[in-house]
Amino acid sequence: MVIPSVAARIVAEIIICRHGNTFDPGDTVTRVGGRTDLPLSRSGRAQADALAEHFRMQAPIARAFSSPLLRTTQTLQTVLAAQADAPAIQTRRFLTELDYGVDENRPEAEVAARIGEDALRAWETDAVLPDGWRLDIDALVESWRGFLSEQAALPGRTMVMTSNGVARFVFRALDEDPGMRSIKLKTGAYGALDPGPAGYRVAEWNIRP
Protein backbone atom coordinates (compact mmCIF):
# COMPACT_ATOMS: atom_id res chain seq x y z
CA MET A 1 0.00 0.00 0.00
CA VAL A 2 1.30 3.44 -0.90
CA ILE A 3 1.64 5.76 2.10
CA PRO A 4 1.25 9.40 1.05
CA SER A 5 2.61 12.40 2.90
CA VAL A 6 0.51 14.00 5.63
CA ALA A 7 -0.04 17.03 3.39
CA ALA A 8 -1.34 14.85 0.54
CA ARG A 9 -3.71 13.08 2.93
CA ILE A 10 -5.26 16.37 4.08
CA VAL A 11 -5.56 17.82 0.58
CA ALA A 12 -7.00 14.95 -1.44
CA GLU A 13 -8.45 12.31 0.87
CA ILE A 14 -11.77 10.75 -0.14
CA ILE A 15 -14.11 9.64 2.65
CA ILE A 16 -16.68 6.96 1.72
CA CYS A 17 -19.51 6.62 4.24
CA ARG A 18 -22.48 4.35 4.63
CA HIS A 19 -25.74 5.90 5.78
CA GLY A 20 -27.15 5.33 9.26
CA ASN A 21 -29.68 2.70 10.32
CA THR A 22 -33.17 2.56 8.89
CA PHE A 23 -34.33 0.13 11.60
CA ASP A 24 -34.22 0.26 15.38
CA PRO A 25 -33.91 -2.61 17.90
CA GLY A 26 -37.13 -4.60 17.89
CA ASP A 27 -38.00 -3.73 14.28
CA THR A 28 -38.27 -6.40 11.60
CA VAL A 29 -35.12 -5.88 9.54
CA THR A 30 -35.65 -6.20 5.80
CA ARG A 31 -33.34 -6.21 2.77
CA VAL A 32 -33.57 -2.55 1.77
CA GLY A 33 -32.36 -1.76 -1.75
CA GLY A 34 -32.63 1.01 -4.27
CA ARG A 35 -36.40 0.66 -4.70
CA THR A 36 -37.14 1.19 -1.00
CA ASP A 37 -36.61 4.78 0.15
CA LEU A 38 -36.68 4.70 3.94
CA PRO A 39 -35.69 7.59 6.23
CA LEU A 40 -33.20 7.20 9.04
CA SER A 41 -34.50 5.57 12.18
CA ARG A 42 -33.83 6.93 15.67
CA SER A 43 -30.59 4.96 15.96
CA GLY A 44 -29.68 5.97 12.40
CA ARG A 45 -29.99 9.63 13.32
CA ALA A 46 -27.71 8.99 16.30
CA GLN A 47 -25.16 7.37 13.96
CA ALA A 48 -25.35 10.40 11.66
CA ASP A 49 -24.74 12.65 14.67
CA ALA A 50 -21.69 10.55 15.60
CA LEU A 51 -20.27 10.91 12.08
CA ALA A 52 -20.89 14.65 12.21
CA GLU A 53 -19.05 15.02 15.50
CA HIS A 54 -16.20 12.81 14.28
CA PHE A 55 -15.56 14.90 11.17
CA ARG A 56 -16.40 18.29 12.68
CA MET A 57 -12.85 19.11 13.82
CA GLN A 58 -11.07 17.52 10.86
CA ALA A 59 -9.98 19.04 7.55
CA PRO A 60 -12.95 20.73 5.82
CA ILE A 61 -15.01 18.90 3.22
CA ALA A 62 -14.67 20.56 -0.16
CA ARG A 63 -17.16 18.39 -2.08
CA ALA A 64 -20.04 16.16 -0.94
CA PHE A 65 -21.80 13.47 -2.97
CA SER A 66 -24.81 11.29 -2.19
CA SER A 67 -27.18 8.86 -3.81
CA PRO A 68 -30.74 10.19 -4.30
CA LEU A 69 -32.04 7.99 -1.47
CA LEU A 70 -33.39 9.68 1.65
CA ARG A 71 -31.29 7.66 4.07
CA THR A 72 -28.06 8.81 2.39
CA THR A 73 -29.03 12.45 1.95
CA GLN A 74 -30.25 12.70 5.55
CA THR A 75 -26.98 11.28 6.88
CA LEU A 76 -24.86 13.57 4.72
CA GLN A 77 -26.95 16.63 5.58
CA THR A 78 -26.32 15.93 9.28
CA VAL A 79 -22.56 15.66 8.74
CA LEU A 80 -22.43 18.84 6.67
CA ALA A 81 -24.54 20.78 9.17
CA ALA A 82 -21.62 20.53 11.59
CA GLN A 83 -19.16 21.96 9.04
CA ALA A 84 -18.38 25.63 8.48
CA ASP A 85 -18.90 26.72 4.86
CA ALA A 86 -20.15 23.24 3.93
CA PRO A 87 -20.55 22.47 0.22
CA ALA A 88 -23.88 21.72 -1.44
CA ILE A 89 -24.73 18.05 -1.86
CA GLN A 90 -24.25 16.71 -5.38
CA THR A 91 -26.30 13.66 -6.38
CA ARG A 92 -24.75 10.76 -8.31
CA ARG A 93 -27.08 7.97 -9.36
CA PHE A 94 -24.35 5.32 -9.45
CA LEU A 95 -24.21 5.64 -5.65
CA THR A 96 -27.78 4.27 -5.35
CA GLU A 97 -28.09 0.87 -3.69
CA LEU A 98 -28.63 -2.17 -5.90
CA ASP A 99 -32.03 -3.72 -6.67
CA TYR A 100 -32.61 -6.84 -4.59
CA GLY A 101 -35.24 -8.17 -7.00
CA VAL A 102 -37.80 -10.42 -5.33
CA ASP A 103 -35.90 -10.01 -2.05
CA GLU A 104 -36.39 -6.23 -1.99
CA ASN A 105 -37.80 -5.19 1.40
CA ARG A 106 -38.28 -8.80 2.50
CA PRO A 107 -37.27 -9.96 6.00
CA GLU A 108 -33.68 -11.15 6.20
CA ALA A 109 -34.74 -14.64 7.30
CA GLU A 110 -36.82 -15.02 4.14
CA VAL A 111 -33.95 -13.80 1.98
CA ALA A 112 -31.55 -16.30 3.54
CA ALA A 113 -34.07 -19.10 3.05
CA ARG A 114 -34.49 -18.26 -0.64
CA ILE A 115 -30.89 -17.80 -1.76
CA GLY A 116 -29.10 -19.86 0.91
CA GLU A 117 -26.43 -19.04 3.46
CA ASP A 118 -23.59 -19.84 1.05
CA ALA A 119 -24.83 -17.24 -1.44
CA LEU A 120 -25.15 -14.65 1.30
CA ARG A 121 -21.64 -15.43 2.51
CA ALA A 122 -20.24 -15.13 -1.03
CA TRP A 123 -21.88 -11.73 -1.35
CA GLU A 124 -20.54 -10.48 1.97
CA THR A 125 -16.99 -11.73 1.50
CA ASP A 126 -16.39 -11.59 -2.27
CA ALA A 127 -19.23 -9.42 -3.72
CA VAL A 128 -20.61 -12.34 -5.72
CA LEU A 129 -24.10 -11.27 -6.79
CA PRO A 130 -26.79 -13.76 -5.69
CA ASP A 131 -29.29 -15.08 -8.21
CA GLY A 132 -32.15 -12.64 -8.73
CA TRP A 133 -30.40 -9.49 -7.48
CA ARG A 134 -29.90 -6.77 -10.09
CA LEU A 135 -26.66 -4.84 -10.45
CA ASP A 136 -24.46 -4.09 -13.47
CA ILE A 137 -21.18 -4.66 -11.65
CA ASP A 138 -18.95 -3.71 -14.59
CA ALA A 139 -20.80 -0.41 -15.03
CA LEU A 140 -20.59 0.32 -11.30
CA VAL A 141 -16.86 -0.36 -11.19
CA GLU A 142 -16.31 1.91 -14.19
CA SER A 143 -18.41 4.62 -12.52
CA TRP A 144 -16.24 4.39 -9.42
CA ARG A 145 -13.08 4.61 -11.51
CA GLY A 146 -14.34 7.63 -13.39
CA PHE A 147 -15.40 9.33 -10.18
CA LEU A 148 -12.06 8.71 -8.47
CA SER A 149 -10.19 9.99 -11.50
CA GLU A 150 -12.34 13.11 -11.48
CA GLN A 151 -11.70 13.75 -7.78
CA ALA A 152 -7.94 13.18 -8.11
CA ALA A 153 -7.70 16.27 -10.32
CA LEU A 154 -9.36 18.52 -7.72
CA PRO A 155 -8.02 20.05 -4.50
CA GLY A 156 -9.63 19.47 -1.13
CA ARG A 157 -11.34 16.65 0.71
CA THR A 158 -14.28 14.73 -0.77
CA MET A 159 -17.06 12.93 1.12
CA VAL A 160 -19.29 10.30 -0.48
CA MET A 161 -22.45 8.96 1.20
CA THR A 162 -23.71 5.69 -0.23
CA SER A 163 -24.93 2.19 0.64
CA ASN A 164 -23.25 -1.09 1.52
CA GLY A 165 -23.83 -2.78 -1.83
CA VAL A 166 -22.18 0.08 -3.71
CA ALA A 167 -19.29 0.93 -1.40
CA ARG A 168 -17.77 -2.56 -1.47
CA PHE A 169 -16.90 -2.24 -5.16
CA VAL A 170 -14.34 0.49 -4.45
CA PHE A 171 -11.82 -2.30 -3.84
CA ARG A 172 -12.48 -3.71 -7.31
CA ALA A 173 -12.31 -0.25 -8.89
CA LEU A 174 -8.88 0.22 -7.32
CA ASP A 175 -7.75 -3.32 -8.24
CA GLU A 176 -6.96 -3.68 -4.55
CA ASP A 177 -7.09 -6.89 -2.53
CA PRO A 178 -8.97 -6.12 0.71
CA GLY A 179 -6.79 -8.65 2.51
CA MET A 180 -8.09 -9.29 6.00
CA ARG A 181 -10.57 -6.41 5.77
CA SER A 182 -14.28 -7.06 5.38
CA ILE A 183 -15.48 -5.40 2.18
CA LYS A 184 -18.72 -4.54 3.95
CA LEU A 185 -19.31 -1.11 5.48
CA LYS A 186 -21.42 -1.14 8.62
CA THR A 187 -24.19 1.43 8.93
CA GLY A 188 -22.76 4.73 10.14
CA ALA A 189 -19.22 3.64 9.25
CA TYR A 190 -16.69 5.02 6.79
CA GLY A 191 -13.54 4.26 4.85
CA ALA A 192 -10.75 6.60 3.75
CA LEU A 193 -8.93 6.59 0.42
CA ASP A 194 -5.50 8.21 0.40
CA PRO A 195 -3.74 9.54 -2.70
CA GLY A 196 -0.29 8.40 -3.70
CA PRO A 197 2.02 8.17 -6.71
CA ALA A 198 0.17 5.10 -8.03
CA GLY A 199 -3.32 6.48 -7.34
CA TYR A 200 -5.79 6.09 -4.48
CA ARG A 201 -5.47 3.29 -1.97
CA VAL A 202 -7.73 2.24 0.92
CA ALA A 203 -6.09 3.54 4.12
CA GLU A 204 -8.99 2.85 6.52
CA TRP A 205 -12.18 0.83 6.19
CA ASN A 206 -15.28 0.09 8.22
CA ILE A 207 -14.55 2.65 10.94
CA ARG A 208 -17.60 3.52 13.01
CA PRO A 209 -17.20 6.57 15.27
N, C-alpha and C positions, 0 to 999 in steps of 0.2 A: 504493500500500500504506500502510495506517495504521501509524504508528510509535508504540507506546505508551511511557509513561514506564518508567524502570528499575524502579520499585516495582511497577507493574502486571505487568511481565514476570516478576518473581520470584514474585508472589502467584498468578497465574492461568495460567501457561504450561502448554500441553499438549504432551507429548513423545510422538511416534508412532514406534515402533521396528519394524523387521523382525527376526525371529528369526535366529539364526546358521545356518551351513551344516549341511546334512544329508548332504553328500557331501565326500569328501576328494580331493585330486589323485590321479588314476589310477582313481578309481571311475567307473562308467558313470552319468552324470547323467540322471535321468528327470524327467518333468513331475509334480511332487508336489503334489497338491491336497488337498481336505478329506477325501477318503476314504482317504488314505494317512498313517498316523500314525507318522512316523519320529522317532527321537531325534536330538539334536545329534551331529554327527560330531566328531572330534578338533579339526579347524579351527573348527567351529562353537562348541565350548566355549571355544576361544581368543578368538573374536569376542565371546562373552558376557562373558568376563573383561575384554576391552578396554572394552566398554560400562560394566561395573561400575566400573572404575577411572575412566573419564571422568566419570561422574555422582557418584562418591563424595564429592567435595569441593564439589559444587554445592548449590543450595537443596534441602531435603529433599522427598521424594516423599510427598504426602499420600494419594494414591489410586493403585491399580495395577490395571489390567485386562488380561486375556489371553483369547485364544480357548481352547477346550478342548484343542487339539492339544498333544502333548508337546513339540514343538520350540519352541513359544511359551512354554509354562509353564516349561520348563527355562531358557530365556534370561532370562525375567523373574525367576525365583527367584535366579539368579546375580547379577543387578543389585541386587536387594533385599537379598541377603545382605551386601552391602557398605555398606548404609545403617543408621544408628542408628534405632531405633524404626520400622522399616519397616512399612508397612501390609500387611494380608492381601491376597492376590490375589483379585480378583473376576472371575468368568468371564462373558463376553458372547458369545453364539453368533454374532452378526452379524460378529464378528471372525474367524470361521473361513474359511479359504481356499475359493475356489470349487471346483466339481466340474468336472474336465477331461473328463468323459465318456469316450469311447473312448480318449482320449489320457492318461487318468490312469495315472501311474506307467510310462509308455512312454518309451523313450530319446528325447532331444531331436531326434535326426536323423530318427526315424520321425515325430515330431509335425510337423516342418517339411515332410517329404515329403507328409504327408496334407493339411495345411491350406494349405501354400504360404507362401513367404517374405513375400509382400505382406500376408497375413492376420496373420502374426506381427508384422510391422512396425506394422500398424494397431493391434494390441493394445498394443504397447509404447509407441507415441507418442500414441495418442488413446483408448485403452481401448475399442476396438471389439471386441466379443466375437466370436471366431471361431465358425464353424458347428460345432455339436456340444458346445460347452462350456456349462455350466449355471450361470447366475447371474441372479437377479432384481435387475437394476441399480437400478431405481427403488426397490425396497424397501431395498437397501443404502444408497443415498444418503439416504433418509429416516431410516434407523437412525443414520447418521452425524450428521445434523442434530439429531435428538433427543438423541443422546449429547452433542454439543457444547453444546446449549442447557442440558442438565442440569448439565454441568461448569461452565458460565459462572456459575451461581448459587452455586457453592461456593468457599470459600477454599482456597488451597494448590495445589501443583503436581500435575498428573496425568500418569501414564505409561501408555501403551497399547502392548501387544506383539501384533503381528498378522503378516499375510503380505502379500506383494507385490501379489497380486490384489485385496486389500481396501483396502490403504493408499492406492492411487492414486486412489480415488474421493473422498478428502477434498477434492481440488480442486473436483470437481463439487458436493459438498455445500456448499462455501463460495461457489459461483458465481465461482470465481477462475480466471483464465487462468494456466496455469503459465509462460507466456512461454518463455524459453529453458531452463527447467528440464526435466529428464526427470521424468515422473510416476512412474517406477519407483523403488522403494527397493531398494538392494543389500542382500544379507544382512549382518546386523550393523550396519546403518546406521539413521539416525533423521532425523526432521524435527521442527521446532518450530513450534507455532502460538502466536502472541502475541495477547492481547486488545487491543481498541481500541474507540473510540466506536461504530464500525459493526459490531462483532463480531470474531471471530477471523480472522486472516490468516496465511498461511504465511510465516514469517520465515526459516526455514532448511529445506533439504530434501536428502536423500541424503548426509548427513554420516556418514562412517565413521571412528570414532576409531582 
